[in-house]
């Protein structure tokens, strides 16, 4: 922050709380310290990571994360809503879904270093349950907590609060766990550099990959490979934190997981003082500096089957350790994994796309027959969305460090398995096909998560199509497109769902997608103003409404630690009235004067926007310039930003004027505005900040 002298603050508007004296910096620092405690409590009031599930009695159960009353650690809460056509402004009753976090036997001191680093990259600032996954059909809830995995599920004679049971993971911090869509009792997770299946439905935890040797204490230098865990750049720059993906459905008894294997052999190791120790210990991390090699990503597939477990032996008891012994999943309780196979693409992605550097996004199509990937070059100026048939994963892979029994079994069944694999997935296309190709030679391409595959439209005999909603900045602003591609020969048809005629020029997120009704709910920003809007589209723009709150899909499935939801189909939209989920009187009781938004002209002739929080003292007052530059950041909007702006109000109440400017390079103003800092980062922003406050 920069402190400058400002002009007369007498025209401060309707300001009630005028400070009676000037404050020293020590007093201001103490006020900030006290306020941060209060802000943490206020910021946790609103529910996070909301998901919905229809109950058999017709009610809608809403799940969310939030600290309980008079609590600090985030936990799982729920509330039941009875659908009605009558508006209801009563506050819903929040109830604990599970017993308190203390009942789980965990404390804030038991989180592993791996979890803490993941939370830092996800910008999670609270303790407790940071993420969870809900299986809508069964109501099973899976969540990690303090290096452990827990499952909670309502039984015939059990209702919330539930007592979660711990799953035996085989040791190590269980990162990014995910339930199998076909069989939610199967839980995969990343631990110690490989992919594992947790016990519960299985007799014992099962290791699926063997990329990591696990040497200690020099594991980092001698063990550069890992499976199921993205590299640092992918997590920090592209916000992808998981490295494996379950096949959503299959016509056979084979379970398939596509995963990313990362090789960091060429990435330099750096040592930093440990933040967890006061005795001078250091921590080692692989960090690619500018101009040095990045980690190499390879896409692979692991397949396996389940069979009834053989009778328990003394060795089994030893291997199971603290395996779960609760009587659940009785149909699969005595199952074990067999026939583990590893496959690579017939032609590696690097051979098919020699320019590709970053594996930005990966996923499955809803039919389970194709894997899609978003590939990005090193300069982030070329992106391609490609479709990979499952049959492409036919080249056998091997791990030399895998147990002899596993390798021998894999070799013995490799040919038969590959033949059955190819026969089961005789897709219309048998090779990789590019669906979208984009380039931005004068700027860079922003990676996003806006990709939704739709049911395939009717096709003439011999023709096959794939349809999806995709967001692109090729027009200079982020718009939604409905794309239909013919699979071999490649033919592409685009229909813009949302354009300039709809007033929104920058789409920021798709909130809901109703495939049955053809409804798309989205959020974006207007041209020429800092106004956030929510809109609804029926393949054409129908209306625009102000976004005070949003109601998400009834089949939202899973959430990550940064509180972003991955919404489901949203087919169960009945148009019923919404019910108030949050009404905190303490928020409305705060005497927080509104900020003022101004438009100013930069030296280049473009318009920039700034926010001014005026103090209540007449006369000249010191001014604090709050600087947070782009890209990927927009500070000036007319929406409430909660904890991020309350510090500005506090400074204004203490006698300071506060100014924030969205200079060139900030988000939601289009590609040209954002790309102005390309090759000039730190120069353009400074000129814009100075030009704005001088006016």
C-alpha positions as CSV (number, residue, x, y, z in Angstrom):
1,X,0.0,0.0,0.0
2,X,1.1,3.6,-0.7
3,X,0.2,6.5,1.5
4,X,-0.3,9.9,-0.2
5,X,-1.9,13.2,0.6
6,X,-5.3,13.7,-0.9
7,X,-7.6,16.6,-1.5
8,X,-10.5,17.9,0.6
9,X,-12.6,15.1,2.0
10,X,-15.5,17.3,3.0
11,X,-17.7,16.0,0.2
12,X,-17.8,12.6,1.8
13,X,-21.5,12.0,1.3
14,X,-23.7,10.5,4.1
15,X,-21.1,9.4,6.6
16,X,-22.3,8.8,10.1
17,X,-19.3,7.6,11.9
18,X,-16.8,10.5,11.8
19,X,-13.7,9.7,13.8
20,X,-13.0,12.0,16.7
21,X,-9.2,11.9,16.5
22,X,-6.3,11.0,14.4
23,X,-4.8,7.5,14.8
24,X,-1.2,6.5,14.9
25,X,0.1,3.6,12.8
26,X,0.4,1.5,15.9
27,X,-3.3,2.0,16.7
28,X,-4.3,1.3,13.1
29,X,-2.3,-2.0,13.2
30,X,-4.0,-3.0,16.4
31,X,-7.4,-2.2,14.9
32,X,-6.5,-4.3,11.9
33,X,-5.5,-7.2,14.1
34,X,-8.8,-6.9,16.1
35,X,-10.9,-6.6,13.0
36,X,-9.3,-9.7,11.3
37,X,-10.7,-11.8,14.2
38,X,-14.1,-10.4,13.6
39,X,-13.9,-10.7,9.8
40,X,-13.0,-14.4,10.0
41,X,-16.2,-15.0,12.0
42,X,-18.2,-12.9,9.5
43,X,-16.7,-14.5,6.5
44,X,-17.7,-18.0,7.8
45,X,-21.4,-17.0,8.2
46,X,-22.4,-17.7,4.6
47,X,-22.7,-21.4,3.6
48,X,-20.0,-22.7,1.3
49,X,-20.0,-25.6,-1.2
50,X,-23.7,-26.0,-1.4
51,X,-25.3,-29.2,-2.9
52,X,-28.8,-30.5,-3.2
53,X,-30.4,-33.9,-3.0
54,X,-34.1,-34.9,-3.3
55,X,-35.3,-37.1,-0.4
56,X,-37.9,-39.9,-0.7
57,X,-40.4,-37.8,1.2
58,X,-40.4,-35.1,-1.4
59,X,-38.2,-32.7,0.5
60,X,-35.0,-31.1,-0.8
61,X,-32.0,-31.6,1.5
62,X,-29.3,-28.9,1.2
63,X,-25.8,-29.8,2.2
64,X,-23.1,-27.1,2.9
65,X,-19.9,-26.3,4.8
66,X,-19.8,-23.8,7.6
67,X,-18.5,-23.6,11.2
68,X,-21.3,-24.5,13.7
69,X,-22.5,-21.8,16.2
70,X,-19.8,-20.9,18.6
71,X,-17.3,-23.1,16.6
72,X,-14.2,-22.5,14.6
73,X,-13.6,-25.6,12.5
74,X,-15.6,-26.0,9.4
75,X,-18.0,-28.9,9.4
76,X,-20.9,-30.4,7.4
77,X,-24.3,-29.0,8.0
78,X,-27.7,-29.5,6.3
79,X,-31.2,-28.2,6.2
80,X,-34.4,-29.7,4.7
81,X,-36.7,-27.6,2.5
82,X,-40.3,-28.5,1.6
83,X,-41.0,-27.3,-2.0
84,X,-43.9,-24.8,-2.0
85,X,-45.2,-22.1,-4.3
86,X,-45.6,-19.7,-1.4
87,X,-42.7,-17.4,-0.6
88,X,-41.1,-18.0,2.8
89,X,-38.8,-15.6,4.4
90,X,-38.2,-17.6,7.6
91,X,-34.6,-18.5,8.2
92,X,-33.9,-22.2,7.7
93,X,-32.9,-24.4,10.6
94,X,-29.3,-25.5,10.2
95,X,-28.4,-28.9,11.6
96,X,-25.2,-30.9,11.9
97,X,-25.0,-33.7,9.3
98,X,-22.2,-35.4,11.3
99,X,-21.0,-35.5,14.8
100,X,-18.6,-32.7,15.7
101,X,-15.1,-32.8,14.2
102,X,-13.9,-33.5,17.7
103,X,-15.9,-36.8,17.6
104,X,-13.8,-37.8,14.6
105,X,-10.7,-37.9,16.8
106,X,-8.9,-35.2,14.9
107,X,-7.4,-31.9,15.9
108,X,-6.0,-28.9,14.0
109,X,-2.5,-30.2,14.7
110,X,-2.8,-33.4,12.8
111,X,-3.1,-32.0,9.2
112,X,-0.2,-33.3,7.1
113,X,2.2,-31.1,5.2
114,X,0.8,-32.3,1.9
115,X,-2.7,-31.2,2.9
116,X,-1.5,-27.8,4.1
117,X,0.3,-27.2,0.8
118,X,-2.8,-28.2,-1.2
119,X,-4.9,-25.8,0.9
120,X,-2.4,-23.0,0.2
121,X,-2.7,-23.5,-3.5
122,X,-6.5,-23.7,-3.3
123,X,-6.6,-20.5,-1.1
124,X,-8.3,-22.3,1.7
125,X,-7.9,-20.2,4.9
126,X,-9.8,-22.3,7.5
127,X,-9.4,-25.6,9.4
128,X,-11.8,-28.5,9.4
129,X,-13.6,-30.2,6.5
130,X,-12.3,-28.3,3.5
131,X,-14.1,-30.4,0.8
132,X,-16.6,-33.2,0.4
133,X,-18.3,-35.3,-2.2
134,X,-22.0,-36.2,-2.3
135,X,-23.5,-39.2,-4.1
136,X,-27.0,-37.9,-4.9
137,X,-28.7,-41.3,-5.4
138,X,-27.5,-42.9,-2.1
139,X,-26.8,-39.9,0.0
140,X,-23.3,-41.1,0.8
141,X,-20.9,-38.3,1.8
142,X,-17.2,-38.7,1.5
143,X,-14.8,-36.2,3.0
144,X,-11.1,-36.0,4.0
145,X,-10.1,-34.6,7.3
146,X,-6.7,-34.5,9.1
147,X,-5.0,-37.0,6.7
148,X,-7.9,-39.5,7.0
149,X,-10.9,-40.4,4.9
150,X,-14.4,-40.5,6.3
151,X,-17.7,-41.8,5.0
152,X,-21.2,-40.9,6.3
153,X,-24.4,-42.5,5.0
154,X,-27.9,-42.6,6.3
155,X,-29.1,-46.1,7.1
156,X,-32.7,-47.4,7.5
157,X,-32.6,-46.7,11.3
158,X,-30.1,-43.8,11.3
159,X,-30.7,-40.1,10.8
160,X,-28.4,-37.1,11.2
161,X,-26.3,-36.3,13.0
162,X,-24.4,-39.3,11.6
163,X,-21.3,-40.9,13.1
164,X,-18.8,-41.1,10.2
165,X,-16.6,-44.1,9.9
166,X,-12.9,-43.9,8.9
167,X,-11.6,-45.7,5.8
168,X,-8.3,-47.4,6.0
169,X,-6.2,-45.7,3.3
170,X,-3.0,-47.6,3.7
171,X,-1.1,-44.7,5.2
172,X,-0.1,-41.2,4.1
173,X,-2.3,-38.2,3.5
174,X,-5.3,-39.0,1.4
175,X,-5.5,-36.3,-1.2
176,X,-8.4,-35.5,-3.6
177,X,-10.5,-38.5,-2.9
178,X,-13.3,-39.5,-5.4
179,X,-16.1,-42.0,-5.3
180,X,-16.6,-44.3,-8.3
181,X,-19.8,-43.0,-10.1
182,X,-20.8,-46.6,-10.9
183,X,-20.1,-47.9,-7.4
184,X,-19.8,-45.2,-4.7
185,X,-18.4,-47.7,-2.2
186,X,-15.2,-47.6,-4.2
187,X,-13.1,-44.7,-3.2
188,X,-9.8,-43.7,-5.0
189,X,-7.4,-41.2,-3.7
190,X,-3.8,-40.0,-4.2
191,X,-1.3,-40.8,-1.4
192,X,2.5,-40.9,-1.3
193,X,2.8,-40.2,-5.0
194,X,0.4,-42.9,-6.3
195,X,-3.2,-43.8,-6.7
196,X,-4.9,-46.0,-4.1
197,X,-8.2,-47.6,-3.4
198,X,-9.4,-47.2,0.2
199,X,-10.7,-50.1,2.2
200,X,-14.4,-50.2,3.1
201,X,-15.9,-52.0,0.1
202,X,-12.6,-53.8,-0.2
203,X,-10.9,-56.1,2.3
204,X,-7.8,-54.0,2.4
205,X,-6.4,-50.8,0.8
206,X,-5.1,-51.4,-2.7
207,X,-2.3,-49.6,-4.5
208,X,-3.2,-49.1,-8.2
209,X,0.0,-47.5,-9.5
210,X,3.7,-47.8,-8.7
211,X,5.1,-44.6,-10.2
212,X,6.7,-43.5,-6.9
213,X,9.5,-45.6,-5.4
214,X,9.1,-44.2,-1.9
215,X,12.8,-43.9,-1.0
216,X,13.5,-42.1,2.3
217,X,15.0,-39.7,3.3
218,X,16.1,-38.7,-0.2
219,X,12.8,-39.4,-1.9
220,X,12.5,-36.1,-3.7
221,X,15.8,-36.3,-5.5
222,X,15.7,-40.1,-6.2
223,X,12.0,-40.3,-6.9
224,X,10.9,-37.7,-9.6
225,X,7.7,-39.5,-10.8
226,X,4.3,-39.6,-9.3
227,X,0.8,-40.6,-10.4
228,X,-2.5,-38.9,-9.7
229,X,-1.0,-35.7,-8.4
230,X,-0.5,-32.7,-10.7
231,X,2.8,-30.8,-10.7
232,X,3.2,-27.4,-8.9
233,X,2.6,-25.3,-12.1
234,X,-0.7,-27.1,-12.9
235,X,-2.0,-26.5,-9.4
236,X,-0.8,-23.0,-8.9
237,X,-1.3,-21.5,-12.4
238,X,-4.2,-23.6,-13.9
239,X,-6.1,-24.4,-10.7
240,X,-6.2,-28.2,-11.3
241,X,-5.6,-30.2,-8.2
242,X,-6.7,-33.7,-9.1
243,X,-4.8,-36.1,-11.3
244,X,-7.1,-39.0,-11.9
245,X,-10.7,-39.4,-13.2
246,X,-13.1,-42.4,-12.9
247,X,-14.9,-43.6,-15.9
248,X,-18.6,-42.6,-15.4
249,X,-20.2,-45.7,-16.9
250,X,-19.3,-48.9,-18.6
251,X,-20.9,-51.9,-20.3
252,X,-18.6,-54.4,-18.8
253,X,-17.3,-55.4,-15.3
254,X,-14.0,-53.5,-15.7
255,X,-13.3,-50.4,-13.7
256,X,-11.2,-47.7,-15.5
257,X,-9.4,-44.7,-14.1
258,X,-7.5,-42.3,-16.4
259,X,-4.7,-40.6,-14.6
260,X,-1.8,-38.2,-15.2
261,X,1.7,-39.4,-14.5
262,X,4.2,-36.6,-13.9
263,X,7.9,-36.8,-14.4
264,X,9.9,-34.0,-12.7
265,X,13.4,-35.3,-13.5
266,X,14.4,-32.1,-15.2
267,X,12.9,-29.7,-12.6
268,X,15.4,-28.2,-10.2
269,X,15.0,-28.8,-6.5
270,X,15.1,-25.8,-4.1
271,X,15.4,-25.8,-0.4
272,X,13.4,-23.4,1.9
273,X,13.4,-23.0,5.6
274,X,10.6,-25.1,7.1
275,X,7.6,-23.2,8.3
276,X,6.8,-26.2,10.6
277,X,10.0,-26.2,12.5
278,X,12.0,-23.8,14.6
279,X,15.2,-25.8,14.7
280,X,16.5,-24.7,11.3
281,X,15.2,-27.6,9.2
282,X,14.6,-27.1,5.5
283,X,12.0,-28.4,3.1
284,X,12.7,-29.4,-0.5
285,X,10.4,-28.5,-3.4
286,X,10.7,-28.9,-7.2
287,X,10.1,-25.5,-8.7
288,X,10.6,-24.7,-12.4
289,X,12.1,-21.2,-12.9
290,X,11.5,-19.2,-16.0
291,X,13.2,-20.6,-19.0
292,X,13.9,-24.0,-17.4
293,X,12.2,-27.3,-18.2
294,X,8.8,-28.1,-16.8
295,X,7.5,-31.3,-15.5
296,X,6.4,-33.8,-18.2
297,X,2.9,-35.2,-18.2
298,X,1.8,-38.5,-19.6
299,X,-1.8,-39.7,-19.8
300,X,-2.3,-43.3,-18.7
301,X,-5.2,-45.7,-17.7
302,X,-5.4,-48.2,-15.0
303,X,-8.1,-51.0,-15.2
304,X,-9.1,-53.6,-12.6
305,X,-11.9,-56.0,-11.7
306,X,-13.4,-57.0,-8.4
307,X,-13.8,-60.6,-7.1
308,X,-14.9,-62.2,-3.9
309,X,-12.1,-62.2,-1.4
310,X,-10.5,-65.5,-0.4
311,X,-10.9,-66.6,3.2
312,X,-9.2,-64.5,5.7
313,X,-5.7,-65.6,6.8
314,X,-3.3,-64.4,9.5
315,X,-1.4,-62.5,6.7
316,X,-4.6,-60.7,5.6
317,X,-5.1,-59.5,9.2
318,X,-1.5,-58.2,9.2
319,X,-1.9,-56.4,5.9
320,X,-5.3,-54.9,6.7
321,X,-4.0,-53.2,9.8
322,X,-6.8,-50.9,11.0
323,X,-9.1,-51.8,8.2
324,X,-12.7,-50.8,8.5
325,X,-14.7,-53.5,10.2
326,X,-18.1,-51.8,10.2
327,X,-20.8,-53.8,8.6
328,X,-21.5,-51.7,5.6
329,X,-21.7,-52.3,1.8
330,X,-22.5,-55.9,2.6
331,X,-22.7,-56.9,-1.0
332,X,-19.1,-55.8,-1.7
333,X,-17.7,-56.1,1.8
334,X,-15.6,-59.2,1.0
335,X,-14.3,-58.0,-2.4
336,X,-10.8,-57.6,-3.5
337,X,-9.1,-56.1,-6.5
338,X,-7.8,-58.3,-9.3
339,X,-6.5,-58.1,-12.8
340,X,-4.8,-54.7,-12.5
341,X,-3.6,-53.5,-15.9
342,X,-1.8,-50.3,-17.0
343,X,-2.2,-48.8,-20.5
344,X,-0.8,-45.9,-22.4
345,X,-2.0,-44.2,-25.6
346,X,-1.0,-46.0,-28.8
347,X,0.7,-42.7,-29.8
348,X,1.7,-40.5,-26.9
349,X,0.2,-37.0,-26.7
350,X,3.6,-35.5,-27.2
351,X,4.0,-37.2,-30.6
352,X,0.5,-36.3,-31.7
353,X,0.8,-32.7,-30.4
354,X,4.5,-31.9,-30.4
355,X,3.8,-28.3,-29.3
356,X,1.9,-29.3,-26.1
357,X,3.5,-28.4,-22.8
358,X,0.6,-28.3,-20.2
359,X,-2.1,-30.9,-19.6
360,X,-4.6,-28.2,-18.5
361,X,-7.8,-30.2,-18.1
362,X,-8.9,-33.8,-18.4
363,X,-12.2,-35.6,-18.1
364,X,-14.7,-38.1,-19.5
365,X,-17.6,-37.6,-21.8
366,X,-20.9,-38.6,-20.0
367,X,-21.2,-41.8,-22.1
368,X,-17.9,-43.1,-20.8
369,X,-16.6,-43.9,-24.3
370,X,-14.2,-41.0,-24.7
371,X,-11.6,-39.0,-22.7
372,X,-11.3,-35.3,-23.5
373,X,-8.2,-33.2,-22.8
374,X,-7.3,-29.5,-23.0
375,X,-3.7,-29.1,-24.2
376,X,-1.8,-25.8,-23.9
377,X,1.6,-24.8,-25.3
378,X,4.3,-23.3,-23.2
379,X,3.6,-19.7,-24.2
380,X,-0.1,-20.3,-23.4
381,X,-1.1,-19.0,-26.8
382,X,-2.4,-22.2,-28.4
383,X,-5.1,-24.5,-27.0
384,X,-6.7,-27.5,-28.4
385,X,-9.6,-29.6,-27.1
386,X,-9.1,-33.2,-28.2
387,X,-11.3,-36.3,-27.9
388,X,-9.5,-39.6,-27.2
389,X,-11.4,-42.9,-27.7
390,X,-11.0,-45.4,-24.9
391,X,-9.6,-47.8,-27.4
392,X,-6.6,-45.5,-27.9
393,X,-5.4,-46.7,-24.5
394,X,-4.1,-50.0,-25.9
395,X,-0.3,-49.8,-25.4
396,X,0.7,-51.8,-22.4
397,X,2.5,-49.9,-19.6
398,X,4.6,-51.4,-16.8
399,X,6.1,-50.4,-13.5
400,X,9.4,-52.0,-12.7
401,X,8.9,-51.4,-9.0
402,X,5.5,-53.1,-8.8
403,X,5.3,-56.3,-6.8
404,X,6.3,-59.4,-8.8
405,X,2.8,-61.0,-8.4
406,X,1.1,-57.9,-9.8
407,X,3.4,-57.6,-12.7
408,X,3.3,-61.4,-13.5
409,X,-0.5,-61.3,-13.5
410,X,-0.6,-58.2,-15.7
411,X,1.7,-59.8,-18.2
412,X,-0.2,-63.1,-18.2
413,X,-3.5,-61.4,-19.0
414,X,-2.3,-58.5,-21.1
415,X,-3.2,-59.8,-24.6
416,X,-6.7,-61.1,-23.7
417,X,-7.4,-57.9,-21.7
418,X,-6.4,-55.6,-24.6
419,X,-8.5,-57.7,-27.1
420,X,-11.6,-57.5,-24.9
421,X,-10.9,-53.8,-24.2
422,X,-10.8,-53.0,-28.0
423,X,-13.9,-55.2,-28.6
424,X,-16.0,-53.5,-25.9
425,X,-15.2,-50.0,-27.1
426,X,-15.7,-50.2,-30.9
427,X,-16.4,-46.5,-31.2
428,X,-17.3,-44.6,-34.3
429,X,-13.8,-43.1,-34.3
430,X,-10.7,-45.0,-33.5
431,X,-8.2,-42.2,-33.4
432,X,-7.7,-38.9,-31.6
433,X,-9.8,-36.0,-32.9
434,X,-9.5,-32.3,-32.3
435,X,-12.8,-30.6,-31.4
436,X,-11.6,-27.1,-30.8
437,X,-8.5,-25.3,-31.8
438,X,-7.7,-21.7,-30.5
439,X,-4.8,-19.4,-30.7
440,X,-4.0,-15.9,-29.3
441,X,-0.6,-14.8,-30.8
442,X,-1.0,-11.3,-29.3
443,X,-2.1,-12.3,-25.9
444,X,-2.5,-15.6,-23.9
445,X,-5.3,-18.1,-23.5
446,X,-7.1,-18.2,-20.1
447,X,-7.8,-21.8,-19.1
448,X,-11.4,-22.3,-17.7
449,X,-13.8,-25.1,-16.6
450,X,-16.7,-24.2,-18.9
451,X,-17.2,-27.4,-20.9
452,X,-20.4,-29.3,-20.8
453,X,-21.1,-32.3,-23.1
454,X,-24.7,-32.7,-24.2
455,X,-26.7,-35.8,-25.2
456,X,-25.8,-36.6,-28.8
457,X,-28.3,-35.3,-31.4
458,X,-30.0,-37.7,-33.8
459,X,-27.7,-38.5,-36.7
460,X,-28.2,-40.2,-40.1
461,X,-27.0,-43.7,-40.4
462,X,-23.2,-43.8,-40.7
463,X,-22.7,-40.4,-39.1
464,X,-21.9,-39.6,-35.5
465,X,-21.9,-36.2,-33.7
466,X,-20.9,-34.8,-30.4
467,X,-22.4,-31.6,-29.0
468,X,-21.1,-29.5,-26.1
469,X,-21.2,-26.0,-24.6
470,X,-17.8,-24.3,-24.7
471,X,-16.5,-20.8,-23.7
472,X,-14.1,-19.0,-25.9
473,X,-12.5,-15.5,-26.1
474,X,-11.9,-15.7,-29.8
475,X,-14.2,-12.6,-30.3
476,X,-12.2,-10.7,-27.8
477,X,-14.6,-11.4,-24.9
478,X,-15.6,-14.6,-23.2
479,X,-18.8,-16.0,-24.8
480,X,-20.6,-19.3,-24.7
481,X,-20.9,-21.4,-27.8
482,X,-23.0,-24.5,-28.6
483,X,-20.7,-26.6,-30.8
484,X,-21.7,-29.7,-32.7
485,X,-18.9,-31.7,-34.3
486,X,-19.2,-34.5,-36.8
487,X,-16.8,-37.3,-35.9
488,X,-14.7,-38.1,-38.9
489,X,-14.7,-36.3,-41.2
490,X,-14.3,-33.4,-38.9
491,X,-17.0,-30.8,-39.4
492,X,-17.7,-28.1,-36.9
493,X,-20.8,-26.0,-36.4
494,X,-20.9,-23.2,-33.8
495,X,-24.0,-21.4,-32.4
496,X,-23.3,-18.6,-30.0
497,X,-25.5,-18.9,-26.9
498,X,-24.7,-15.5,-25.5
499,X,-23.4,-12.5,-27.4
500,X,-23.2,-8.8,-27.5
501,X,-26.9,-8.6,-28.2
502,X,-27.5,-10.0,-24.7
503,X,-25.6,-7.1,-23.1
504,X,-23.1,-9.4,-21.3
505,X,-19.7,-9.4,-22.8
506,X,-17.7,-11.5,-20.4
507,X,-19.0,-14.8,-19.1
508,X,-17.4,-15.8,-15.8
509,X,-19.2,-19.0,-15.0
510,X,-22.0,-21.4,-15.9
511,X,-24.1,-21.8,-12.8
512,X,-26.6,-24.4,-14.0
513,X,-27.2,-26.6,-17.0
514,X,-30.6,-28.2,-17.5
515,X,-30.2,-30.7,-20.3
516,X,-33.8,-31.8,-20.3
517,X,-35.3,-28.3,-20.5
518,X,-32.4,-26.7,-22.5
519,X,-31.8,-24.1,-19.8
520,X,-28.4,-22.5,-19.3
521,X,-27.9,-20.2,-16.3
522,X,-24.8,-18.1,-16.4
523,X,-23.0,-15.2,-14.8
524,X,-21.0,-12.4,-16.4
525,X,-20.3,-8.7,-16.6
526,X,-21.8,-5.9,-18.7
527,X,-19.9,-3.8,-21.2
528,X,-18.9,-0.4,-20.0
529,X,-19.8,-1.0,-16.4
530,X,-18.7,-3.0,-13.4
531,X,-22.0,-4.8,-13.1
532,X,-22.3,-8.5,-12.3
533,X,-25.4,-10.2,-13.8
534,X,-26.9,-13.6,-13.9
535,X,-28.9,-14.7,-16.9
536,X,-30.9,-17.6,-18.3
537,X,-30.7,-18.9,-21.8
538,X,-32.9,-21.3,-23.8
539,X,-30.3,-21.5,-26.5
540,X,-31.1,-17.9,-27.1
541,X,-31.1,-15.1,-24.6
542,X,-34.5,-14.7,-23.0
543,X,-34.1,-12.3,-20.0
544,X,-31.5,-10.8,-17.7
545,X,-32.0,-10.5,-13.9
546,X,-29.9,-9.0,-11.2
547,X,-27.8,-11.6,-9.4
548,X,-28.5,-11.3,-5.6
549,X,-28.4,-15.0,-5.1
550,X,-28.4,-18.2,-7.2
551,X,-30.1,-21.5,-6.8
552,X,-27.9,-24.3,-8.1
553,X,-28.6,-27.7,-9.6
554,X,-30.3,-30.4,-7.6
555,X,-27.5,-32.8,-8.6
556,X,-24.4,-30.8,-7.7
557,X,-21.9,-33.5,-7.1
558,X,-18.6,-32.5,-5.7
559,X,-16.6,-29.5,-4.5
560,X,-13.0,-28.6,-4.0
561,X,-11.3,-26.7,-1.3
562,X,-11.7,-23.3,-3.0
563,X,-15.5,-23.7,-2.7
564,X,-16.2,-24.0,-6.4
565,X,-19.0,-26.5,-7.3
566,X,-19.0,-28.9,-10.2
567,X,-22.7,-28.8,-11.0
568,X,-24.7,-31.6,-12.4
569,X,-27.3,-31.8,-15.1
570,X,-29.9,-29.7,-13.3
571,X,-32.9,-31.5,-14.9
572,X,-35.1,-31.2,-11.8
573,X,-36.1,-27.6,-12.1
574,X,-39.7,-27.1,-11.1
575,X,-39.9,-23.3,-10.8
576,X,-40.8,-23.4,-7.1
577,X,-40.1,-20.3,-4.9
578,X,-36.8,-20.1,-3.2
579,X,-36.4,-20.1,0.5
580,X,-34.1,-17.9,2.5
581,X,-31.0,-19.9,3.4
582,X,-29.1,-17.1,5.2
583,X,-30.3,-14.1,7.1
584,X,-27.7,-12.9,9.5
585,X,-28.9,-9.8,11.4
586,X,-25.4,-9.0,12.4
587,X,-24.4,-8.3,8.7
588,X,-27.3,-5.9,8.1
589,X,-26.7,-4.1,11.4
590,X,-23.1,-3.1,10.5
591,X,-22.9,0.6,9.7
592,X,-20.9,0.2,6.5
593,X,-21.2,3.2,4.2
594,X,-21.3,2.3,0.5
595,X,-18.2,2.8,-1.6
596,X,-18.2,5.1,-4.7
597,X,-17.2,3.9,-8.2
598,X,-15.7,6.4,-10.6
599,X,-14.7,6.2,-14.2
600,X,-11.4,7.8,-15.3
601,X,-9.5,8.1,-18.5
602,X,-6.0,6.7,-18.8
603,X,-3.2,8.3,-20.9
604,X,-3.9,5.8,-23.6
605,X,-7.5,7.0,-23.9
606,X,-9.1,3.9,-22.4
607,X,-11.6,4.1,-19.5
608,X,-10.6,2.6,-16.2
609,X,-12.7,2.2,-13.0
610,X,-11.8,2.9,-9.4
611,X,-13.5,2.5,-6.1
612,X,-13.2,5.2,-3.4
613,X,-14.0,4.7,0.3
614,X,-14.2,8.2,1.8
615,X,-13.5,8.9,5.4
616,X,-15.9,11.1,7.4
617,X,-13.4,13.7,8.5
618,X,-13.7,17.1,6.8
619,X,-10.5,18.6,5.4
620,X,-7.4,17.0,4.1
621,X,-6.9,13.3,4.9
622,X,-4.2,10.7,4.1
623,X,-5.1,8.3,1.2
624,X,-4.2,4.7,1.1
625,X,-3.8,3.2,-2.4
626,X,-4.9,-0.5,-2.4
627,X,-3.0,-2.2,-5.2
628,X,-3.7,-5.7,-6.4
629,X,-2.9,-6.1,-10.0
630,X,-4.0,-8.6,-12.7
631,X,-4.2,-10.9,-14.4
632,X,-7.1,-13.0,-13.0
633,X,-8.2,-10.3,-10.6
634,X,-11.0,-7.7,-10.7
635,X,-11.3,-5.5,-7.6
636,X,-13.8,-2.9,-8.8
637,X,-17.3,-4.1,-9.1
638,X,-20.6,-3.0,-7.6
639,X,-21.1,-6.3,-5.8
640,X,-20.5,-7.1,-2.1
641,X,-17.1,-8.7,-1.5
642,X,-17.3,-9.4,2.2
643,X,-14.0,-9.9,4.0
644,X,-12.0,-8.5,1.1
645,X,-13.5,-5.0,1.4
646,X,-14.2,-4.7,5.2
647,X,-10.6,-3.7,5.7
648,X,-11.2,-0.8,3.4
649,X,-14.2,0.3,5.4
650,X,-12.2,0.0,8.6
651,X,-9.4,2.2,7.2
652,X,-12.1,4.8,6.2
653,X,-13.6,4.7,9.7
654,X,-10.1,5.4,11.1
655,X,-9.6,8.5,9.0
656,X,-8.1,7.4,5.7
657,X,-9.4,7.7,2.2
658,X,-9.0,4.4,0.4
659,X,-8.7,4.0,-3.4
660,X,-8.6,0.8,-5.5
661,X,-8.1,0.9,-9.3
662,X,-8.6,-1.8,-11.9
663,X,-5.7,-1.1,-14.2
664,X,-5.0,-2.7,-17.5
665,X,-4.4,-6.4,-17.0
666,X,-7.4,-6.9,-14.7
667,X,-10.1,-9.5,-15.4
668,X,-13.5,-9.4,-17.1
669,X,-12.7,-6.5,-19.5
670,X,-11.8,-8.5,-22.5
671,X,-8.7,-10.0,-24.0
672,X,-7.1,-6.8,-25.3
673,X,-7.5,-5.0,-22.0
674,X,-6.0,-8.0,-20.1
675,X,-3.1,-8.5,-22.7
676,X,-1.9,-4.9,-22.3
677,X,0.5,-6.2,-19.6
678,X,2.0,-8.9,-21.8
679,X,5.8,-8.5,-21.6
680,X,5.3,-5.3,-19.6
681,X,4.1,-6.6,-16.2
682,X,4.6,-4.0,-13.5
683,X,5.0,-1.1,-15.9
684,X,1.6,-0.6,-17.4
685,X,-0.2,-1.2,-14.1
686,X,1.9,1.4,-12.3
687,X,1.2,4.1,-15.0
688,X,-2.5,3.4,-14.8
689,X,-2.5,3.6,-11.0
690,X,-0.7,6.9,-11.0
691,X,-2.9,8.3,-13.7
692,X,-6.0,7.3,-11.8
693,X,-5.2,8.8,-8.4
694,X,-3.8,12.0,-9.9
695,X,-7.3,12.7,-11.3
